[in-house]
């Protein structure tokens, strides 16, 4: 049995996380649209779920994980899912029980993701966190303290998306950073090469490289 990669794509809004999924195979990708927003490209996904709560999200994930026609799952986004979790925890609990429930459900979510024998791509937003030594680093935005700064350990690959517009040509240059300073980015060096630190904004490129790497 080969290893299955869980890929976290990180940036602030408008930097190209969701757009990077535009070339994913529309017939074999299970797209879980937790953001419940129109996609920034023509949506041809055969399997496209718009869950309205965490229960529906879990149902969609289980369905896609068990469907042999699907070879990759996209979750857009982790940030929206964590917001759902906290809202539901607050609706049914009080005081410290809110955070106990939230932390428990976050842990269950990541444990289930790791059990899925398919590649899973997840988008997320980041925030700046300061460590005890005063250094600032980009980390996945979450609620509470238990998961602050540690979510990235649940993923094999963590890439940061960015983009800029050439003022002369008016063309947009979009990419993923594989080893960004002051961030939690990480990527197996053999996947793209030890001397590669930036790749095009294209999740299909990442998926294809993983399939090739794991053969």
C-alpha positions as CSV (number, residue, x, y, z in Angstrom):
1,X,0.0,0.0,0.0
2,X,1.4,3.4,-1.0
3,X,1.3,6.5,1.1
4,X,-1.5,9.1,0.4
5,X,-0.6,12.8,0.7
6,X,-2.7,15.4,2.5
7,X,-1.9,18.8,0.9
8,X,-2.6,22.2,2.6
9,X,-2.7,25.2,0.4
10,X,-2.4,28.4,2.3
11,X,-2.8,32.2,1.7
12,X,-4.9,35.2,2.4
13,X,-8.0,35.8,0.4
14,X,-7.5,36.5,-3.3
15,X,-4.1,34.9,-3.8
16,X,-5.2,31.9,-5.9
17,X,-5.9,29.0,-3.5
18,X,-9.3,28.0,-5.0
19,X,-8.2,29.1,-8.5
20,X,-5.4,26.5,-8.4
21,X,-8.1,23.7,-8.6
22,X,-9.2,24.8,-12.1
23,X,-7.3,22.0,-13.9
24,X,-8.2,19.2,-11.6
25,X,-10.0,16.3,-13.4
26,X,-13.7,17.2,-13.3
27,X,-14.7,13.6,-13.5
28,X,-12.5,12.1,-10.8
29,X,-12.2,14.9,-8.3
30,X,-14.6,15.2,-5.3
31,X,-15.0,18.9,-4.5
32,X,-16.4,19.8,-1.1
33,X,-17.3,23.4,-1.3
34,X,-17.6,24.3,2.4
35,X,-17.3,28.0,1.5
36,X,-20.5,27.5,-0.4
37,X,-19.4,30.1,-2.9
38,X,-19.2,30.2,-6.8
39,X,-15.9,28.9,-8.0
40,X,-13.5,31.4,-9.7
41,X,-13.6,29.3,-12.9
42,X,-16.2,27.3,-14.8
43,X,-17.4,24.6,-12.5
44,X,-17.4,21.2,-14.4
45,X,-17.0,19.0,-11.3
46,X,-19.2,15.9,-11.6
47,X,-18.9,15.4,-7.8
48,X,-19.5,18.8,-6.2
49,X,-21.0,19.1,-2.6
50,X,-22.1,22.3,-0.9
51,X,-22.4,21.2,2.8
52,X,-24.2,23.6,5.1
53,X,-22.9,22.2,8.4
54,X,-20.2,19.8,9.7
55,X,-22.5,16.7,9.5
56,X,-23.1,17.3,5.8
57,X,-19.4,17.9,5.3
58,X,-18.5,14.6,6.9
59,X,-21.1,12.8,4.8
60,X,-19.7,14.2,1.6
61,X,-16.1,13.3,2.7
62,X,-17.2,9.7,3.5
63,X,-19.0,9.4,0.2
64,X,-16.1,10.7,-1.8
65,X,-13.6,8.6,0.1
66,X,-15.5,5.4,-0.6
67,X,-16.4,6.2,-4.3
68,X,-13.9,4.3,-6.5
69,X,-14.6,6.8,-9.4
70,X,-12.9,9.6,-7.3
71,X,-9.1,9.6,-7.0
72,X,-8.7,13.0,-5.3
73,X,-10.7,15.1,-2.8
74,X,-10.7,18.9,-2.5
75,X,-11.9,20.7,0.6
76,X,-12.4,24.4,0.2
77,X,-11.8,25.5,2.9
78,X,-10.5,24.3,6.2
79,X,-11.1,27.8,7.6
80,X,-14.8,27.7,6.8
81,X,-15.1,24.2,8.3
82,X,-13.4,25.3,11.6
83,X,-15.8,28.3,11.8
84,X,-18.7,25.8,11.4
85,X,-17.3,23.6,14.2
86,X,-17.0,26.5,16.6
87,X,-20.5,27.8,15.8
88,X,-22.0,24.4,16.4
89,X,-20.0,23.9,19.6
90,X,-21.3,27.2,20.9
91,X,-24.9,26.4,20.0
92,X,-24.8,23.2,22.1
93,X,-22.4,23.9,24.9
94,X,-21.4,26.5,27.4
95,X,-18.1,27.7,29.1
96,X,-15.1,25.4,28.8
97,X,-17.3,22.7,27.2
98,X,-17.5,24.8,24.0
99,X,-13.7,24.5,23.6
100,X,-13.6,20.9,24.7
101,X,-16.1,20.0,22.1
102,X,-14.4,22.1,19.4
103,X,-11.0,20.6,20.1
104,X,-12.4,17.1,20.2
105,X,-14.1,17.5,16.8
106,X,-11.0,19.1,15.2
107,X,-9.0,16.1,16.3
108,X,-11.5,13.7,14.9
109,X,-11.6,15.5,11.6
110,X,-7.8,15.3,11.1
111,X,-7.8,11.6,12.2
112,X,-10.4,10.8,9.6
113,X,-8.5,12.8,6.9
114,X,-5.4,10.7,7.6
115,X,-7.4,7.5,7.2
116,X,-8.6,8.4,3.6
117,X,-6.7,6.4,1.1
118,X,-6.7,9.2,-1.5
119,X,-5.0,12.5,-2.0
120,X,-6.8,15.3,-0.2
121,X,-6.2,19.0,-1.0
122,X,-7.4,21.6,1.5
123,X,-7.3,25.3,1.3
124,X,-6.8,27.5,4.4
125,X,-6.1,31.1,5.6
126,X,-3.2,32.1,7.8
127,X,-2.5,34.6,10.5
128,X,0.8,35.9,12.0
129,X,1.7,34.2,15.3
130,X,4.5,35.3,17.6
131,X,6.4,32.7,19.5
132,X,8.0,32.9,23.0
133,X,11.2,34.4,21.5
134,X,9.3,37.2,19.8
135,X,9.7,35.8,16.2
136,X,6.6,36.1,13.9
137,X,5.5,33.3,11.6
138,X,2.6,32.6,9.3
139,X,0.4,29.9,10.7
140,X,-3.0,28.4,9.9
141,X,-5.7,30.6,11.3
142,X,-7.8,28.7,14.0
143,X,-9.8,29.4,17.1
144,X,-8.6,28.8,20.7
145,X,-5.1,27.9,21.8
146,X,-4.9,24.1,21.6
147,X,-4.6,24.0,17.8
148,X,-2.8,27.3,17.3
149,X,0.4,26.8,15.4
150,X,0.2,23.0,15.2
151,X,-2.4,22.2,12.4
152,X,0.4,22.0,9.8
153,X,1.8,18.9,11.4
154,X,-1.3,17.0,10.2
155,X,-0.2,17.5,6.6
156,X,2.6,16.1,4.4
157,X,2.8,19.2,2.2
158,X,2.1,22.8,3.1
159,X,2.4,25.4,0.3
160,X,1.7,29.1,0.3
161,X,0.0,30.8,-2.6
162,X,0.8,34.3,-3.9
163,X,0.2,36.4,-6.9
164,X,1.2,39.7,-8.5
165,X,0.2,41.8,-11.5
166,X,2.9,42.9,-14.0
167,X,2.2,46.7,-14.2
168,X,3.5,46.7,-17.8
169,X,1.8,43.7,-19.4
170,X,-1.1,43.6,-16.9
171,X,-0.7,39.9,-16.7
172,X,-1.1,38.0,-13.5
173,X,1.7,35.8,-12.2
174,X,0.5,33.3,-9.6
175,X,2.5,30.6,-7.8
176,X,3.0,28.4,-4.8
177,X,6.0,28.9,-2.4
178,X,7.5,25.6,-1.3
179,X,9.8,27.1,1.3
180,X,8.6,30.5,2.3
181,X,10.5,32.4,5.0
182,X,8.7,32.9,8.3
183,X,6.1,30.3,7.4
184,X,5.1,26.7,8.1
185,X,5.6,25.7,4.5
186,X,7.0,22.3,3.8
187,X,7.4,19.8,0.9
188,X,9.4,16.6,0.4
189,X,12.5,17.8,-1.4
190,X,12.4,14.9,-3.9
191,X,8.9,15.8,-5.1
192,X,9.9,18.8,-7.2
193,X,13.7,18.8,-6.7
194,X,15.9,20.2,-3.9
195,X,16.6,23.4,-5.8
196,X,12.9,24.2,-6.6
197,X,11.3,26.7,-4.2
198,X,8.5,28.0,-6.4
199,X,6.0,26.2,-8.7
200,X,3.1,27.4,-10.8
201,X,-0.3,27.9,-9.2
202,X,-1.8,24.6,-10.4
203,X,-3.0,21.9,-8.0
204,X,-3.1,19.3,-10.8
205,X,0.6,19.7,-11.2
206,X,1.0,18.9,-7.6
207,X,-1.3,15.9,-7.8
208,X,0.4,14.5,-10.9
209,X,3.8,14.9,-9.2
210,X,2.5,13.0,-6.1
211,X,1.2,10.1,-8.3
212,X,4.5,9.9,-10.2
213,X,6.5,10.1,-6.9
214,X,4.5,7.3,-5.2
215,X,4.6,4.8,-8.1
